[in-house]
C-alpha cells in the first residue's frame, strides 16, 4: 500500500491548527487547576485558623 504525498501547505496548516487546539486545552487545564488549588488553599487556611481559635478558646 503506497502512501499518499501530502501537500506541505496542508501539512503546515494541520500542524498549526493542532498546536493551537493543544495550547487552548492546556490553558484551560491550567486555569482549572489554579482555581482548584486556590479553593483548597482557602479551605485549609480556614481549617488551620479554626483549629488555632479552638485551641485558644479551650482551657
N, C-alpha and C positions, 0 to 999 in steps of 0.2 A: 504494500500500500504506500503510495507516494504521498509526501507531504505537500500541501498547497503553499505556494510562495505568498507571503503576506506583504502588503504594501507598507513600506517604512512609515509613511504618514499615518496610516491607520493604526499601526503598532504604537507609535508615539502618542496618538490621541487616546488609545485604550489605556496605556500606562498612566498618562496624565489624569484621566478620569478615575482610574483605580486609586492612585495616590491621593487624589482629592477626597474620595469617599473614605479612605482609611484615615486621613487626617481629621475629617469631621467626626468619625466614630471614636477616635482616640480622644479628641477634645471633649466629646460628650461623656465618655468614660471617666476622664479626669475630673470634670465638673461634678459628676455624680459621686465620685469617691471623696472629693474635697467636702461636699455637702454632708455626706455620711460621717466623715471624720469630725467635722465641726459639731454636729449633733451629739456624737459620742463624747466629745471633749466637754461640752456643756453639761451633759448628763453626769459624767464622772466628777466634774468640778462641783456640781450641786450635791452629789453624794458625799464628797470629801468635806464640804462646808457643813453639811448636815451632821456628819459624824463628829466633827470638831465642836459644833454647837451643842450636840448631845453630851459630849464628854465635859464640856464646860458647865453645863447645867446640872449634871448629876454629881452628887457628893462624892 
